Amino acid sequence: MPLLVLAASLCPPGVEGTLFALLMSTFNAGGIVGRELGAGLTALLGVSSSAAAGGATDFSNLFTLVLLCNLASLLPLLALGFLDEAPTGGAGGAAAPGAPRGEP
């Protein structure tokens, strides 16, 4: 829910529906790509959980798989330098767009 509120607040007037749909489709596409990369990495490392998958159960590289997946979740931190500084207002946090700012 907080992600939906953030996405809605980023939309400029007049294109709310289009930008919101674009943000959500990008979010959903990222989830699909992440699941596919995880499945590919699991197959690449040979981790399998059932003999029905064409072989014996093999968890020998499970630690490596879990380590790589958890380290990959930290990759977005490298992009923090590309973000602009958000304007802040008052003691409550970010100011609403178009809201008058109080003098301290």
N, C-alpha and C positions, 0 to 999 in steps of 0.2 A: 504494500500500500504506500509506503513512503516514496518508493521509486515512481509510482504513478503521480503522486502529488508534485514531486520535483519536475517530472517531465511536463506536466500541465503548467507549472509556473514558468518554465523556460520558453513557452510558446508566445510569440508576439501576437498582438491583436490582429485579427483578420485571417490568419492561417493556422489557427489552433488545431483544427481537425487534421489538416495535412501534415503538419510537423509532428503532432502527437502520433499519428499513424506511422510516420517515418521512424521516429524514435523507438516505438514499440516493435516494428518489424526488424530494425537493427538489433534490438535486444534479443528477440526471438531467434534471429539468424545466428547470433553469437552463441546462444545456447545449443543450437543444432550443431554448429561447427565444433564446439567444445566436446559434445558427446561423441561425435565422430572421431575427433583426434584422440580422445580417451580410449575408444574402442580399438583404434589403429595401434596405439601405443601398447595396449594390452596384448594384442595379437603379435606385435613386433617383439615384445619381451617374452612371449610364449607362456603367459599366464592363462591357465584354463581351469575351469571349475567342475567340469563333468566329462566323463568318458564318452558321452553321447556326442561331444563336439569333435570327435575324430581322434581321440587320444586319451591318455591317462591324465588324471588330475595333476597339475603342476603349479605349485606356489613358490618355486625356488627364486623367482625374480619379483615376488610380490613387494618386498621392501623397497626395491628400486623403483617399481611402478608407483607406489604410494609417495615416495620421496619426490619423484619427478612431478607428479600431479600437484603436490602441495607447493613445491617451489614455483611451478608454473602459475599458481594463483597469485604469486607476488609480482609477476611481470607487469601488471598495470601500474605499479608504483613508479616504474621508470618513466611513465608518461606524465607524471604530476608536474614536471617543469614546464609543460606545454600549456597548462591551464592559466588563464588570467586570474588576477586577484579579484575576488568577488567584493562588491561594495557592501559595507556593513553600516548599519544604522542603529543608534541607541545601544542599550544594554541587552536588548532582546535578540540581536543577530542581524540577519539580512533585512534590508529595508524593501518594502514593496515598490515595484516600478512606478514612478510618477508620484510617490509619496513625498511630501515636503520633509526636509531634514531639519531637525531641531538644532539650535545653536547650543553648545555646551556652556 
